[in-house]
Amino acid sequence: MTGWKNTKRLLWWLIAGTRGGVNRARIMILLHERPYNTNQLAEILKLDYKTVRHHLDYLMKHEVIVQQGEGYGSVFYLSSEIEENFESFREIWVQIGKNGIGGNNDKE
């Protein structure tokens, strides 16, 4: 990702423009607070482990999150660029009618 405008466009697309965007956003909200591993996220979000893994892979592909460590115990963090622009994420989240990590549990 490069530039503020591109980051905001990416966030809109990832959250509001794709199937599964709500769950990706819920993951981002949690990772903004602290790092988590896949199992912890699945438990908190009440989603299947493979579903969470899919979303994490998708977010890593688009440089929204970064992984520390390998295997089962690896943890995930928001990327520096997303941390710096987290207020834009919150604005998008509110504009699509959300305000917390609760929400739609769509599987993709």
LUMDOKE-594046 format. One record per residue: residue in one letter; x, y, z of N, C-alpha, C, CB in turn; residue number from 1. Coordinates in nm, 4 decimals. Glycine has a CB too. Layout:
A/X/Y/Z/X/Y/Z/X/Y/Z/X/Y/Z/NUM
...
This chain:
M/0.0844/-0.1179/0.0000/0.0000/0.0000/0.0000/0.0882/0.1233/0.0000/-0.0956/0.0003/0.1212/1
T/0.0460/0.2201/-0.0723/0.1189/0.3454/-0.0691/0.0207/0.4600/-0.0700/0.2161/0.3561/-0.1871/2
G/0.0407/0.5504/0.0221/-0.0401/0.6710/0.0249/-0.1713/0.6576/0.0973/-0.0662/0.7148/-0.1113/3
W/-0.2096/0.7673/0.1567/-0.3313/0.7786/0.2350/-0.4555/0.7460/0.1524/-0.3429/0.9178/0.2927/4
K/-0.4651/0.8011/0.0321/-0.5832/0.7808/-0.0518/-0.5990/0.6329/-0.0886/-0.5737/0.8668/-0.1796/5
N/-0.4896/0.5676/-0.1238/-0.4951/0.4252/-0.1571/-0.5339/0.3414/-0.0368/-0.3611/0.3783/-0.2115/6
T/-0.4849/0.3788/0.0815/-0.5195/0.3057/0.2034/-0.6696/0.3142/0.2293/-0.4409/0.3608/0.3242/7
K/-0.7241/0.4329/0.2161/-0.8669/0.4518/0.2404/-0.9496/0.3737/0.1380/-0.9032/0.6017/0.2356/8
R/-0.9092/0.3751/0.0126/-0.9800/0.2982/-0.0902/-0.9745/0.1485/-0.0599/-0.9199/0.3262/-0.2293/9
L/-0.8564/0.1031/-0.0195/-0.8418/-0.0386/0.0144/-0.9338/-0.0753/0.1302/-0.6955/-0.0712/0.0500/10
L/-0.9381/0.0085/0.2325/-1.0242/-0.0195/0.3477/-1.1708/-0.0253/0.3069/-1.0043/0.0866/0.4562/11
W/-1.2154/0.0685/0.2243/-1.3537/0.0656/0.1767/-1.3816/-0.0650/0.1048/-1.3821/0.1849/0.0838/12
W/-1.2910/-0.1041/0.0162/-1.3108/-0.2261/-0.0601/-1.3123/-0.3495/0.0295/-1.2027/-0.2397/-0.1652/13
L/-1.2165/-0.3586/0.1229/-1.2059/-0.4756/0.2101/-1.3237/-0.4896/0.3056/-1.0782/-0.4688/0.2891/14
I/-1.3792/-0.3780/0.3496/-1.4849/-0.3806/0.4505/-1.6238/-0.3791/0.3879/-1.4698/-0.2626/0.5448/15
A/-1.6459/-0.2853/0.2966/-1.7804/-0.2671/0.2430/-1.8008/-0.3280/0.1051/-1.8122/-0.1222/0.2372/16
G/-1.6939/-0.3540/0.0341/-1.7073/-0.3959/-0.1042/-1.6865/-0.5432/-0.1301/-1.6139/-0.3214/-0.1852/17
T/-1.6575/-0.6207/-0.0285/-1.6327/-0.7627/-0.0496/-1.7162/-0.8454/0.0458/-1.4843/-0.7952/-0.0322/18
R/-1.7490/-0.9634/0.0012/-1.8184/-1.0578/0.0885/-1.7219/-1.0946/0.2004/-1.8671/-1.1858/0.0095/19
G/-1.7681/-1.0951/0.3219/-1.6812/-1.1250/0.4349/-1.6164/-1.0023/0.4953/-1.5757/-1.2204/0.3930/20
G/-1.6459/-0.8860/0.4408/-1.5848/-0.7631/0.4886/-1.6120/-0.7340/0.6354/-1.6323/-0.6491/0.4066/21
V/-1.7310/-0.7690/0.6796/-1.7657/-0.7434/0.8206/-1.6742/-0.8244/0.9115/-1.9151/-0.7787/0.8487/22
N/-1.6521/-0.9505/0.8785/-1.5640/-1.0323/0.9629/-1.4192/-0.9843/0.9560/-1.5720/-1.1794/0.9210/23
R/-1.3754/-0.9391/0.8391/-1.2396/-0.8836/0.8305/-1.2286/-0.7600/0.9182/-1.2028/-0.8489/0.6841/24
A/-1.3312/-0.6777/0.9172/-1.3305/-0.5569/1.0002/-1.3288/-0.5935/1.1489/-1.4533/-0.4686/0.9683/25
R/-1.4051/-0.6934/1.1876/-1.4071/-0.7366/1.3279/-1.2688/-0.7838/1.3714/-1.5107/-0.8492/1.3487/26
I/-1.1993/-0.8534/1.2827/-1.0617/-0.8973/1.3119/-0.9713/-0.7759/1.3303/-1.0071/-0.9885/1.1982/27
M/-0.9854/-0.6776/1.2423/-0.9022/-0.5577/1.2515/-0.9259/-0.4817/1.3824/-0.9297/-0.4659/1.1325/28
I/-1.0510/-0.4750/1.4246/-1.0823/-0.4071/1.5512/-1.0103/-0.4759/1.6665/-1.2354/-0.4055/1.5768/29
L/-1.0161/-0.6075/1.6695/-0.9487/-0.6811/1.7771/-0.7974/-0.6623/1.7717/-0.9829/-0.8301/1.7689/30
L/-0.7399/-0.6680/1.6524/-0.5944/-0.6553/1.6404/-0.5465/-0.5136/1.6692/-0.5498/-0.6969/1.5013/31
H/-0.6357/-0.4174/1.6601/-0.5996/-0.2805/1.6978/-0.5747/-0.2714/1.8486/-0.7109/-0.1815/1.6556/32
E/-0.6442/-0.3549/1.9239/-0.6319/-0.3532/2.0695/-0.5096/-0.4291/2.1193/-0.7559/-0.4114/2.1319/33
R/-0.4784/-0.5432/2.0532/-0.3646/-0.6266/2.0924/-0.3458/-0.7380/1.9905/-0.3850/-0.6855/2.2345/34
P/-0.2296/-0.8032/1.9909/-0.2096/-0.9154/1.8977/-0.2856/-1.0397/1.9443/-0.0592/-0.9478/1.8835/35
Y/-0.3274/-1.1194/1.8473/-0.3965/-1.2462/1.8737/-0.3465/-1.3514/1.7767/-0.5505/-1.2301/1.8618/36
N/-0.3600/-1.4788/1.8164/-0.3352/-1.5864/1.7208/-0.4694/-1.6273/1.6598/-0.2640/-1.7090/1.7897/37
T/-0.4646/-1.7152/1.5613/-0.5853/-1.7545/1.4888/-0.6892/-1.8179/1.5804/-0.5500/-1.8507/1.3774/38
N/-0.6461/-1.9065/1.6673/-0.7391/-1.9748/1.7566/-0.8097/-1.8764/1.8498/-0.6655/-2.0804/1.8384/39
Q/-0.7364/-1.7815/1.9034/-0.7965/-1.6820/1.9918/-0.9018/-1.5994/1.9178/-0.6882/-1.5898/2.0500/40
L/-0.8691/-1.5580/1.7951/-0.9648/-1.4807/1.7164/-1.0903/-1.5624/1.6867/-0.9004/-1.4337/1.5857/41
A/-1.0718/-1.6883/1.6493/-1.1862/-1.7744/1.6194/-1.2775/-1.7873/1.7414/-1.1383/-1.9136/1.5735/42
E/-1.2179/-1.8026/1.8562/-1.2955/-1.8175/1.9793/-1.3723/-1.6897/2.0127/-1.2034/-1.8551/2.0955/43
I/-1.3051/-1.5764/2.0081/-1.3693/-1.4487/2.0410/-1.4812/-1.4155/1.9431/-1.2661/-1.3362/2.0417/44
L/-1.4542/-1.4372/1.8140/-1.5503/-1.4013/1.7102/-1.6565/-1.5082/1.6856/-1.4777/-1.3736/1.5826/45
K/-1.6392/-1.6242/1.7494/-1.7312/-1.7365/1.7314/-1.7419/-1.7755/1.5836/-1.8704/-1.7010/1.7872/46
L/-1.6245/-1.7878/1.5224/-1.6132/-1.8299/1.3828/-1.5273/-1.9546/1.3758/-1.5535/-1.7169/1.2944/47
D/-1.5446/-2.0311/1.2715/-1.4627/-2.1484/1.2464/-1.3166/-2.1070/1.2262/-1.5150/-2.2257/1.1235/48
Y/-1.2247/-2.1877/1.2762/-1.0809/-2.1613/1.2648/-1.0407/-2.1384/1.1189/-1.0000/-2.2784/1.3242/49
K/-1.0893/-2.2229/1.0279/-1.0528/-2.2102/0.8860/-1.1061/-2.0810/0.8256/-1.1056/-2.3298/0.8066/50
T/-1.2215/-2.0372/0.8699/-1.2775/-1.9111/0.8228/-1.1880/-1.7951/0.8653/-1.4208/-1.8914/0.8767/51
V/-1.1472/-1.7957/0.9911/-1.0591/-1.6896/1.0410/-0.9266/-1.6938/0.9669/-1.0361/-1.7035/1.1936/52
R/-0.8735/-1.8128/0.9463/-0.7470/-1.8275/0.8738/-0.7580/-1.7693/0.7325/-0.7059/-1.9763/0.8670/53
H/-0.8700/-1.7943/0.6675/-0.8951/-1.7388/0.5341/-0.8890/-1.5857/0.5383/-1.0329/-1.7859/0.4805/54
H/-0.9574/-1.5259/0.6349/-0.9582/-1.3797/0.6462/-0.8185/-1.3250/0.6784/-1.0579/-1.3356/0.7544/55
L/-0.7468/-1.3921/0.7649/-0.6113/-1.3481/0.7980/-0.5210/-1.3529/0.6752/-0.5525/-1.4350/0.9103/56
D/-0.5307/-1.4595/0.5994/-0.4509/-1.4705/0.4764/-0.4857/-1.3579/0.3798/-0.4737/-1.6076/0.4085/57
Y/-0.6130/-1.3277/0.3670/-0.6600/-1.2217/0.2787/-0.6067/-1.0856/0.3240/-0.8136/-1.2201/0.2742/58
L/-0.6140/-1.0605/0.4545/-0.5648/-0.9332/0.5086/-0.4128/-0.9216/0.4950/-0.6054/-0.9189/0.6560/59
M/-0.3411/-1.0325/0.5105/-0.1954/-1.0295/0.4914/-0.1610/-1.0028/0.3454/-0.1316/-1.1622/0.5374/60
K/-0.2341/-1.0651/0.2554/-0.2102/-1.0462/0.1122/-0.2188/-0.8983/0.0742/-0.3112/-1.1279/0.0300/61
H/-0.3080/-0.8254/0.1399/-0.3289/-0.6840/0.1102/-0.2547/-0.5916/0.2075/-0.4770/-0.6527/0.1132/62
E/-0.1625/-0.6488/0.2837/-0.0730/-0.5743/0.3730/-0.1468/-0.4935/0.4793/0.0135/-0.4818/0.2920/63
V/-0.2611/-0.5462/0.5228/-0.3382/-0.4830/0.6292/-0.2891/-0.5316/0.7649/-0.4886/-0.5123/0.6126/64
I/-0.2458/-0.6569/0.7702/-0.1911/-0.7133/0.8936/-0.0569/-0.7781/0.8641/-0.2890/-0.8162/0.9561/65
V/0.0183/-0.8022/0.9706/0.1460/-0.8722/0.9616/0.1460/-0.9854/1.0632/0.2658/-0.7751/0.9858/66
Q/0.2220/-1.0876/1.0317/0.2311/-1.2067/1.1161/0.3669/-1.2093/1.1850/0.2093/-1.3361/1.0327/67
Q/0.3680/-1.2449/1.3117/0.4918/-1.2631/1.3877/0.4982/-1.4074/1.4319/0.4996/-1.1664/1.5105/68
G/0.6039/-1.4754/1.3959/0.6193/-1.6153/1.4318/0.5644/-1.7056/1.3226/0.5497/-1.6443/1.5642/69
E/0.5712/-1.8361/1.3498/0.5251/-1.9341/1.2522/0.4369/-2.0377/1.3204/0.6446/-2.0023/1.1824/70
G/0.3558/-2.1020/1.2395/0.2747/-2.2121/1.2895/0.1611/-2.1678/1.3786/0.3600/-2.3076/1.3635/71
Y/0.1159/-2.2638/1.4580/-0.0027/-2.2465/1.5413/0.0062/-2.1273/1.6371/-0.0268/-2.3717/1.6200/72
G/0.1244/-2.1024/1.6913/0.1387/-1.9966/1.7912/0.1669/-1.8584/1.7364/0.2458/-2.0322/1.8832/73
S/0.1717/-1.8442/1.6044/0.2013/-1.7126/1.5486/0.0894/-1.6150/1.5824/0.2210/-1.7211/1.3960/74
V/0.1263/-1.4890/1.5962/0.0291/-1.3853/1.6286/0.0269/-1.2818/1.5168/0.0622/-1.3186/1.7647/75
F/-0.0808/-1.2074/1.5129/-0.1040/-1.1095/1.4077/-0.1206/-0.9708/1.4672/-0.2270/-1.1471/1.3250/76
Y/-0.0715/-0.8733/1.3924/-0.0795/-0.7320/1.4279/-0.1314/-0.6554/1.3077/0.0589/-0.6770/1.4738/77
L/-0.1903/-0.5384/1.3311/-0.2200/-0.4494/1.2202/-0.0890/-0.3960/1.1646/-0.3135/-0.3333/1.2644/78
S/-0.0837/-0.3711/1.0355/0.0360/-0.3120/0.9764/0.0505/-0.1687/1.0277/0.0290/-0.3151/0.8202/79
S/0.1694/-0.1160/1.0189/0.1964/0.0213/1.0645/0.1084/0.1212/0.9908/0.3448/0.0570/1.0442/80
E/0.0913/0.1012/0.8606/0.0115/0.1948/0.7814/-0.1345/0.1947/0.8251/0.0212/0.1603/0.6332/81
I/-0.1878/0.0787/0.8554/-0.3270/0.0718/0.9014/-0.3392/0.1316/1.0415/-0.3778/-0.0750/0.9007/82
E/-0.2427/0.1032/1.1277/-0.2444/0.1651/1.2617/-0.2472/0.3175/1.2506/-0.1208/0.1202/1.3444/83
E/-0.1642/0.3699/1.1608/-0.1568/0.5158/1.1429/-0.2864/0.5731/1.0880/-0.0418/0.5517/1.0497/84
N/-0.3615/0.4938/1.0156/-0.4863/0.5396/0.9527/-0.6094/0.4747/1.0135/-0.4831/0.5114/0.8040/85
F/-0.5988/0.4305/1.1376/-0.7095/0.3564/1.1978/-0.8353/0.4409/1.2126/-0.6683/0.3032/1.3327/86
E/-0.8203/0.5698/1.2273/-0.9378/0.6562/1.2382/-1.0201/0.6515/1.1099/-0.8958/0.8009/1.2691/87
S/-0.9552/0.6386/0.9964/-1.0273/0.6243/0.8694/-1.1055/0.4940/0.8681/-0.9295/0.6293/0.7497/88
F/-1.0445/0.3888/0.9196/-1.1153/0.2619/0.9312/-1.2415/0.2800/1.0158/-1.0235/0.1538/0.9929/89
R/-1.2283/0.3455/1.1308/-1.3441/0.3667/1.2189/-1.4546/0.4448/1.1471/-1.3011/0.4417/1.3469/90
E/-1.4161/0.5463/1.0701/-1.5147/0.6255/0.9964/-1.5918/0.5374/0.8975/-1.4455/0.7419/0.9217/91
I/-1.5212/0.4519/0.8272/-1.5854/0.3609/0.7320/-1.6789/0.2658/0.8059/-1.4794/0.2811/0.6520/92
W/-1.6320/0.2123/0.9167/-1.7092/0.1175/0.9970/-1.8403/0.1804/1.0427/-1.6275/0.0705/1.1187/93
V/-1.8344/0.3053/1.0864/-1.9550/0.3761/1.1299/-2.0455/0.4048/1.0102/-1.9179/0.5078/1.2021/94
Q/-1.9868/0.4444/0.8979/-2.0669/0.4768/0.7796/-2.1433/0.3566/0.7256/-1.9780/0.5327/0.6711/95
I/-2.0908/0.2375/0.7438/-2.1650/0.1196/0.6970/-2.2583/0.0656/0.8056/-2.0675/0.0095/0.6525/96
G/-2.2690/0.1406/0.9159/-2.3682/0.1079/1.0176/-2.3216/0.0149/1.1267/-2.4840/0.0490/0.9536/97
K/-2.1926/0.0055/1.1483/-2.1391/-0.0811/1.2526/-2.0740/0.0050/1.3601/-2.0373/-0.1831/1.1940/98
N/-2.0612/-0.0519/1.4799/-1.9963/0.0243/1.5861/-1.9161/-0.0605/1.6834/-2.0983/0.1005/1.6615/99
G/-1.9016/-0.1872/1.6587/-1.8245/-0.2719/1.7484/-1.7856/-0.4009/1.6794/-1.9033/-0.3018/1.8755/100
I/-1.7416/-0.5012/1.7575/-1.7010/-0.6273/1.6933/-1.8183/-0.7219/1.6731/-1.5938/-0.6964/1.7763/101
G/-1.9308/-0.6945/1.7340/-2.0477/-0.7767/1.7082/-2.0913/-0.7560/1.5648/-2.1623/-0.7435/1.8060/102
G/-2.1701/-0.8420/1.5148/-2.2179/-0.8202/1.3792/-2.2390/-0.9483/1.3037/-2.1228/-0.7341/1.3046/103
N/-2.2479/-0.9335/1.1790/-2.2754/-1.0419/1.0860/-2.1650/-1.1466/1.0910/-2.2908/-0.9878/0.9441/104
N/-2.2002/-1.2711/1.1031/-2.1026/-1.3792/1.1045/-2.0944/-1.4489/0.9696/-2.1370/-1.4798/1.2127/105
D/-2.0963/-1.3704/0.8613/-2.0885/-1.4345/0.7305/-1.9573/-1.5115/0.7204/-2.1000/-1.3298/0.6162/106
K/-1.9613/-1.6218/0.6484/-1.8498/-1.7164/0.6500/-1.7366/-1.6831/0.5556/-1.8994/-1.8506/0.6179/107
E/-1.7516/-1.5889/0.4656/-1.6370/-1.5604/0.3795/-1.5716/-1.4360/0.4158/-1.6758/-1.5545/0.2388/108
